[in-house]
Amino acid sequence: MRRVRLFARRSATSTDYRRPYRPRVIRLANRLMRGLGGRGWRISLDESSLIEAAEERTGLLDLGDASFRQPMRVLLRAIDEEARLHPIGRYITRERLISTLATRMRLEELVRRQPRIESERVAKPIVIVGLPRTGTTLLHRLLASDARIRTLSSWEALSPVPLDPAGADLEERQKRVANAQRAETGLRWMAPDFFAVHPVDALAPEEDVLLLDLAFRSTVPESTLRVPSYAMWLEEQDQTPAYRYMKRVLQSLQWQRPAEGEHARWVLKTPHHLEWLDVLLDVFPDATIVWTHRDPQQVVPSFCSMLAHGRGVFSDDVDPHEIGRSWLRKGTRMMTRAMDVRKRVGASRFVDVRYGELMENPLAVVRGIEERTGMPWTKDAETRMRDTLRSEVQHRHGVHRYRLSDFGLAERDVDRALEHYRDAFRV
């Protein structure tokens, strides 16, 4: 049967992207809310309404640097005009936007109370980049196993600053973890297939693109919603405000929970950075870039499938062919920009990791990265990473199925678009 019970294990992901899985209660709620919408009731995404809700939620007013306002307005217009959200999807989107604004307010208040946060040094970060579906998640989680490594946890990505700046540390952390666990449970219920595509764990490392989202200048919206005008607008904007804001959030996280030891450092990870390596290296000039590589013939359909499943959480109108066209273009742009930056700054700033080597001998790959960045290999790190490998078993949430043709693409399309990348890195 296509419909499944709550949290039932699925042997393989659906490829019927045009008909996203929808729990019965969500379908009924959408039907009811559409009926109310026909009588003049609609979930508001108006800028002033969102800000007022964030102010009421936090009791705060200061949103910090105003550079977020224009991208927020462009995004809100795109969501209204292009995203084709179902009512519950629109409600969830409103809540996410309010939460983003509330986090900005809480960060300003935290820094006001603790000004030494801005003196925290984010030194020598290791930044994992690569086209999506190239092994970045496994590599990220292996590095995160090392006690000297500081990564962004999923619960921190959702709540990077205390909900109550005056609250007790342990109690605050428990609240934030609980919120993330509820979000994980909700996603598992609404989109059980998604966990076979990209596992989500409230306590596991998460992509720092979610911190860039706080500046309303990230690829998160276009990954989960249909917002082509926002996506195209964003490509022409200076990303410096977003990366500076991300650094400020990292400083606050480091102040809250520092990495310890002589060789302690952050490991960051998101494919988003490929498009903006020049800005990243301006803001983090001593970063080492770890670039993962895999045959684009495998990468492109896998990532398109992830996007289709993600958009299906919020919309009943998912066009896989549109996703294929837009994200092949996007992937090509990301690779071209990244390769141009690499030529300018020099290959010595980069560590290349091939997917096959990572799958075959992951500990040797991680050891090479750590030693390259001045971190001595330790028995404790190796033991912790072996424990991680035992839990990070492929297909543990089901088999991720995908075909290039599902997205209106043929092998020649991928070859033509990414031939320059394949030739340069022999993948």
TILUM-660977 format. One line per field, with one value per residue (C-alpha): residue number from 1; residue in three letters; x, y, z. Coordinates in nm, 2 decimals, decimal comma. Example, Ala and Ser with C-alpha at 12.3 -4.5 7.8 and 13.67 -1.06 7.14 Angstrom:
<nodes>
miti = (1	2)
milo = (ala	ser)
u = (1,23	1,37)
v = (-0,45	-0,11)
w = (0,78	0,71)
</nodes>
This chain:
<nodes>
miti = (1	2	3	4	5	6	7	8	9	10	11	12	13	14	15	16	17	18	19	20	21	22	23	24	25	26	27	28	29	30	31	32	33	34	35	36	37	38	39	40	41	42	43	44	45	46	47	48	49	50	51	52	53	54	55	56	57	58	59	60	61	62	63	64	65	66	67	68	69	70	71	72	73	74	75	76	77	78	79	80	81	82	83	84	85	86	87	88	89	90	91	92	93	94	95	96	97	98	99	100	101	102	103	104	105	106	107	108	109	110	111	112	113	114	115	116	117	118	119	120	121	122	123	124	125	126	127	128	129	130	131	132	133	134	135	136	137	138	139	140	141	142	143	144	145	146	147	148	149	150	151	152	153	154	155	156	157	158	159	160	161	162	163	164	165	166	167	168	169	170	171	172	173	174	175	176	177	178	179	180	181	182	183	184	185	186	187	188	189	190	191	192	193	194	195	196	197	198	199	200	201	202	203	204	205	206	207	208	209	210	211	212	213	214	215	216	217	218	219	220	221	222	223	224	225	226	227	228	229	230	231	232	233	234	235	236	237	238	239	240	241	242	243	244	245	246	247	248	249	250	251	252	253	254	255	256	257	258	259	260	261	262	263	264	265	266	267	268	269	270	271	272	273	274	275	276	277	278	279	280	281	282	283	284	285	286	287	288	289	290	291	292	293	294	295	296	297	298	299	300	301	302	303	304	305	306	307	308	309	310	311	312	313	314	315	316	317	318	319	320	321	322	323	324	325	326	327	328	329	330	331	332	333	334	335	336	337	338	339	340	341	342	343	344	345	346	347	348	349	350	351	352	353	354	355	356	357	358	359	360	361	362	363	364	365	366	367	368	369	370	371	372	373	374	375	376	377	378	379	380	381	382	383	384	385	386	387	388	389	390	391	392	393	394	395	396	397	398	399	400	401	402	403	404	405	406	407	408	409	410	411	412	413	414	415	416	417	418	419	420	421	422	423	424	425	426	427)
milo = (met	arg	arg	val	arg	leu	phe	ala	arg	arg	ser	ala	thr	ser	thr	asp	tyr	arg	arg	pro	tyr	arg	pro	arg	val	ile	arg	leu	ala	asn	arg	leu	met	arg	gly	leu	gly	gly	arg	gly	trp	arg	ile	ser	leu	asp	glu	ser	ser	leu	ile	glu	ala	ala	glu	glu	arg	thr	gly	leu	leu	asp	leu	gly	asp	ala	ser	phe	arg	gln	pro	met	arg	val	leu	leu	arg	ala	ile	asp	glu	glu	ala	arg	leu	his	pro	ile	gly	arg	tyr	ile	thr	arg	glu	arg	leu	ile	ser	thr	leu	ala	thr	arg	met	arg	leu	glu	glu	leu	val	arg	arg	gln	pro	arg	ile	glu	ser	glu	arg	val	ala	lys	pro	ile	val	ile	val	gly	leu	pro	arg	thr	gly	thr	thr	leu	leu	his	arg	leu	leu	ala	ser	asp	ala	arg	ile	arg	thr	leu	ser	ser	trp	glu	ala	leu	ser	pro	val	pro	leu	asp	pro	ala	gly	ala	asp	leu	glu	glu	arg	gln	lys	arg	val	ala	asn	ala	gln	arg	ala	glu	thr	gly	leu	arg	trp	met	ala	pro	asp	phe	phe	ala	val	his	pro	val	asp	ala	leu	ala	pro	glu	glu	asp	val	leu	leu	leu	asp	leu	ala	phe	arg	ser	thr	val	pro	glu	ser	thr	leu	arg	val	pro	ser	tyr	ala	met	trp	leu	glu	glu	gln	asp	gln	thr	pro	ala	tyr	arg	tyr	met	lys	arg	val	leu	gln	ser	leu	gln	trp	gln	arg	pro	ala	glu	gly	glu	his	ala	arg	trp	val	leu	lys	thr	pro	his	his	leu	glu	trp	leu	asp	val	leu	leu	asp	val	phe	pro	asp	ala	thr	ile	val	trp	thr	his	arg	asp	pro	gln	gln	val	val	pro	ser	phe	cys	ser	met	leu	ala	his	gly	arg	gly	val	phe	ser	asp	asp	val	asp	pro	his	glu	ile	gly	arg	ser	trp	leu	arg	lys	gly	thr	arg	met	met	thr	arg	ala	met	asp	val	arg	lys	arg	val	gly	ala	ser	arg	phe	val	asp	val	arg	tyr	gly	glu	leu	met	glu	asn	pro	leu	ala	val	val	arg	gly	ile	glu	glu	arg	thr	gly	met	pro	trp	thr	lys	asp	ala	glu	thr	arg	met	arg	asp	thr	leu	arg	ser	glu	val	gln	his	arg	his	gly	val	his	arg	tyr	arg	leu	ser	asp	phe	gly	leu	ala	glu	arg	asp	val	asp	arg	ala	leu	glu	his	tyr	arg	asp	ala	phe	arg	val)
u = (0,00	0,12	0,00	0,17	0,12	0,30	0,67	0,64	0,96	0,95	1,16	1,22	1,14	0,85	0,93	0,58	0,70	0,39	0,18	0,36	0,28	0,03	-0,09	-0,47	-0,51	-0,30	-0,52	-0,83	-0,68	-0,58	-0,93	-1,08	-0,84	-0,89	-1,27	-1,20	-0,97	-1,25	-1,44	-1,16	-0,93	-0,57	-0,24	-0,05	0,31	0,30	0,63	0,48	0,27	0,58	0,78	0,50	0,47	0,84	0,83	0,54	0,72	1,04	0,95	1,23	1,25	1,61	1,66	2,02	2,18	1,90	2,07	1,82	1,52	1,54	1,61	1,33	1,09	1,20	1,15	0,80	0,69	0,82	0,65	0,32	0,34	0,52	0,55	0,20	0,19	-0,09	-0,24	-0,05	0,27	0,20	0,14	0,47	0,65	0,51	0,63	0,98	0,99	0,88	1,14	1,41	1,32	1,29	1,64	1,78	1,62	1,76	2,11	2,11	2,00	2,26	2,54	2,42	2,44	2,76	2,97	3,28	3,10	3,23	3,58	3,55	3,79	3,67	4,02	4,12	3,78	3,76	3,49	3,34	3,20	3,09	2,79	2,50	2,50	2,88	2,94	2,95	2,71	2,91	3,24	3,09	2,96	3,29	3,49	3,23	3,31	3,64	3,61	3,84	3,60	3,31	3,02	2,67	2,42	2,07	1,91	2,16	2,07	1,71	1,78	2,14	2,09	1,91	1,53	1,57	1,90	1,87	1,78	1,99	2,23	2,12	1,75	1,78	1,97	1,71	1,43	1,61	1,69	1,32	1,21	1,44	1,32	0,96	1,05	1,23	0,93	0,70	0,91	0,93	0,55	0,48	0,75	0,88	1,06	1,28	1,48	1,60	1,72	1,88	1,86	1,77	1,87	1,82	2,15	2,35	2,56	2,37	2,45	2,55	2,35	2,07	2,27	2,30	1,92	1,91	2,03	1,77	2,05	2,07	1,96	1,73	1,42	1,48	1,57	1,23	1,00	0,94	1,07	1,25	1,25	1,41	1,67	1,77	1,77	2,00	2,26	2,32	2,36	2,67	2,68	2,92	2,64	2,52	2,87	2,95	2,62	2,70	3,04	2,86	2,63	2,93	3,10	2,79	2,77	3,14	3,09	2,81	2,99	3,35	3,56	3,84	4,21	4,51	4,39	4,02	3,84	3,51	3,40	3,14	2,96	2,71	2,70	2,59	2,95	3,06	2,88	3,04	3,39	3,54	3,32	3,37	3,75	3,72	3,53	3,73	4,07	4,25	3,99	4,08	3,83	3,76	3,60	3,41	3,38	3,15	3,03	2,76	2,55	2,49	2,48	2,22	1,93	1,99	1,98	1,68	1,50	1,59	1,45	1,13	1,07	1,15	0,92	0,65	0,63	0,49	0,32	0,08	0,22	0,57	0,71	1,01	1,10	1,12	1,34	1,57	1,61	1,67	1,91	2,12	2,17	2,23	2,48	2,67	2,69	2,81	3,09	3,20	3,22	3,40	3,66	3,72	3,79	4,02	4,23	4,26	4,35	4,55	4,49	4,70	4,39	4,19	4,18	4,01	3,81	3,67	3,34	3,47	3,78	3,56	3,32	3,61	3,84	3,67	3,91	4,21	4,04	3,95	4,30	4,45	4,23	4,31	4,69	4,67	4,52	4,76	4,56	4,76	4,57	4,46	4,34	4,05	3,94	3,97	3,76	3,49	3,48	3,45	3,15	3,00	3,06	2,87	2,56	2,58	2,47	2,35	1,98	1,90	1,59	1,51	1,65	1,67	1,55	1,59	1,63	1,76	1,47	1,22	1,35	1,33	1,70	1,92	2,29	2,40	2,24	2,45	2,76	2,72	2,66	2,93	3,20	3,44	3,41	3,44	3,75	3,92	3,88	3,86	3,53)
v = (0,00	0,35	0,50	0,37	0,38	0,63	0,56	0,23	0,13	0,17	-0,07	0,20	0,56	0,65	0,79	0,93	1,28	1,45	1,29	1,35	1,13	1,30	1,17	1,15	1,41	1,66	1,60	1,67	1,98	2,11	2,06	2,24	2,53	2,57	2,60	2,87	3,04	3,07	3,28	3,53	3,35	3,30	3,24	3,57	3,60	3,97	4,12	4,33	4,03	3,81	4,07	4,14	3,77	3,74	4,04	3,88	3,54	3,69	4,01	4,17	4,43	4,45	4,25	4,36	4,45	4,56	4,39	4,10	4,31	4,33	3,95	3,87	4,08	3,92	3,58	3,66	3,78	3,47	3,24	3,42	3,42	3,10	2,84	2,69	2,58	2,38	2,54	2,33	2,40	2,77	2,75	2,56	2,82	3,11	2,94	2,89	3,26	3,38	3,15	3,29	3,65	3,54	3,39	3,72	3,90	3,65	3,67	4,05	4,03	3,76	3,96	4,27	4,08	3,90	4,14	3,92	3,68	3,91	3,84	3,47	3,35	3,10	2,97	2,74	2,59	2,28	2,34	2,04	2,13	1,93	1,87	1,73	1,35	1,32	1,17	1,50	1,39	1,07	1,27	1,54	1,29	1,10	1,42	1,52	1,20	1,35	1,52	1,80	1,89	2,14	2,10	2,25	2,00	1,98	2,12	2,41	2,48	2,52	2,72	2,85	3,09	3,04	3,08	3,28	3,47	3,46	3,09	2,82	2,66	2,30	2,37	2,59	2,32	2,06	2,28	2,34	1,97	1,88	2,13	1,98	1,63	1,73	1,88	1,55	1,35	1,58	1,55	1,17	1,15	1,39	1,26	0,91	0,87	1,18	0,99	0,74	1,03	1,24	1,12	1,39	1,35	1,62	1,53	1,47	1,73	1,95	2,18	2,54	2,66	2,69	2,97	3,15	3,13	3,37	3,64	3,54	3,47	3,10	2,81	2,67	2,83	2,71	2,36	2,32	2,56	2,66	3,02	3,08	3,46	3,46	3,20	3,40	3,73	3,57	3,47	3,84	3,96	4,01	3,72	3,89	4,00	3,64	3,50	3,77	3,69	3,32	3,39	3,59	3,30	3,06	3,29	3,27	2,90	2,87	3,09	2,86	2,53	2,57	2,30	2,19	2,12	2,25	2,14	2,22	2,37	2,39	2,16	2,33	2,16	2,25	2,24	2,60	2,71	2,59	2,88	3,14	3,01	3,36	3,52	3,23	3,26	3,64	3,59	3,28	3,34	3,05	2,79	2,46	2,35	1,97	1,91	1,58	1,44	1,19	1,11	1,37	1,09	0,96	1,30	1,48	1,24	1,17	1,53	1,61	1,33	1,48	1,82	1,66	1,48	1,80	2,02	1,76	1,83	2,18	2,16	1,93	2,07	1,93	1,93	1,69	1,81	2,17	2,06	1,87	2,17	2,43	2,22	2,10	2,47	2,54	2,26	2,38	2,73	2,61	2,40	2,67	2,94	2,70	2,60	2,96	3,05	2,74	2,87	3,21	3,10	2,79	2,42	2,42	2,55	2,24	1,87	1,65	1,35	1,10	0,93	0,58	0,63	0,76	0,45	0,21	0,34	0,62	0,63	0,67	0,96	1,13	1,07	1,24	1,54	1,58	1,54	1,78	2,04	2,00	1,77	1,46	1,13	0,98	0,64	0,81	0,97	0,64	0,46	0,72	0,71	0,33	0,36	0,62	0,39	0,11	0,34	0,52	0,21	0,28	0,21	0,20	0,41	0,24	0,24	0,57	0,51	0,76	0,78	1,06	1,03	1,10	1,46	1,50	1,46	1,23	1,13	1,36	1,66	1,59	1,52	1,84	2,06	1,92	1,80	2,06	1,94	1,57	1,64	1,86	1,60	1,28	1,16)
w = (0,00	-0,07	0,26	0,57	0,94	1,16	1,16	0,97	0,81	0,43	0,22	-0,05	-0,12	-0,35	-0,69	-0,74	-0,67	-0,82	-0,54	-0,22	0,08	0,31	0,65	0,65	0,93	0,73	0,42	0,63	0,79	0,45	0,32	0,62	0,60	0,23	0,30	0,56	0,31	0,06	0,32	0,36	0,61	0,52	0,70	0,69	0,56	0,59	0,71	0,99	1,11	1,13	1,32	1,56	1,63	1,69	1,93	2,12	2,14	2,27	2,45	2,25	1,97	1,83	1,51	1,46	1,13	0,88	0,58	0,62	0,54	0,16	0,11	0,35	0,14	-0,18	-0,02	0,12	-0,22	-0,39	-0,14	-0,19	-0,57	-0,66	-0,38	-0,42	-0,05	0,09	0,41	0,66	0,46	0,47	0,85	0,90	0,68	0,88	1,20	1,06	0,96	1,30	1,46	1,24	1,34	1,71	1,69	1,56	1,85	2,10	1,96	1,99	2,35	2,43	2,28	2,47	2,80	2,71	2,48	2,51	2,26	1,98	2,09	2,04	1,77	1,52	1,43	1,14	1,06	0,84	0,58	0,40	0,05	-0,25	-0,47	-0,26	-0,22	-0,24	0,11	0,29	0,57	0,65	0,65	0,87	1,12	1,13	1,20	1,46	1,65	1,74	2,08	1,97	1,69	1,74	1,50	1,48	1,62	1,48	1,80	1,79	1,43	1,52	1,84	1,83	2,12	2,45	2,44	2,77	2,79	3,17	3,20	3,36	3,10	3,15	3,16	2,85	2,66	2,76	2,62	2,29	2,25	2,32	2,06	1,80	1,89	1,84	1,50	1,41	1,51	1,31	1,00	1,04	1,06	0,77	0,54	0,63	0,30	0,37	0,64	0,38	0,16	0,43	0,80	1,05	1,42	1,68	1,84	1,53	1,33	1,10	0,80	0,88	0,59	0,85	1,01	0,68	0,67	0,96	0,72	0,47	0,22	0,18	-0,05	0,22	0,08	-0,28	-0,15	0,03	-0,16	-0,52	-0,51	-0,85	-0,84	-0,50	-0,61	-0,91	-0,71	-0,45	-0,71	-0,79	-0,42	-0,21	0,04	0,28	0,53	0,55	0,62	0,87	1,05	1,05	1,21	1,48	1,55	1,56	1,81	2,03	2,00	2,09	2,39	2,50	2,44	2,35	2,18	2,41	2,36	2,18	1,84	1,89	1,59	1,40	1,12	0,90	0,61	0,34	-0,04	-0,03	0,03	-0,31	-0,47	-0,24	-0,15	-0,22	0,05	0,29	0,26	0,32	0,64	0,75	0,60	0,77	0,67	0,50	0,23	0,21	-0,13	-0,19	-0,54	-0,70	-1,05	-1,14	-1,30	-0,95	-0,77	-0,99	-0,97	-0,60	-0,51	-0,73	-0,54	-0,21	-0,32	-0,45	-0,12	0,07	-0,14	-0,10	0,27	0,20	-0,13	-0,32	-0,65	-0,71	-1,06	-1,08	-1,43	-1,31	-1,03	-1,27	-1,50	-1,22	-1,01	-1,30	-1,38	-1,02	-0,97	-1,28	-1,15	-0,81	-0,97	-1,21	-0,93	-0,70	-0,96	-1,05	-0,68	-0,65	-0,94	-0,78	-0,42	-0,51	-0,46	-0,14	0,05	-0,05	0,04	-0,22	-0,11	-0,37	-0,28	-0,36	-0,13	0,15	0,12	0,10	0,37	0,57	0,86	0,63	0,46	0,79	0,93	0,62	0,67	1,03	0,98	0,68	0,91	1,19	1,42	1,54	1,50	1,83	1,94	2,11	1,79	1,60	1,86	1,85	1,47	1,46	1,69	1,45	1,15	1,33	1,36	1,02	0,83	0,47	0,41	0,78	0,71	0,38	0,03	-0,16	-0,51	-0,79	-1,17	-1,38	-1,63	-1,34	-1,36	-1,73	-1,77	-1,98	-1,92	-2,21	-2,03	-1,72	-1,92	-2,12	-1,81	-1,58	-1,83	-1,71	-1,36	-1,45	-1,66	-1,39	-1,11	-1,31	-1,16)
</nodes>
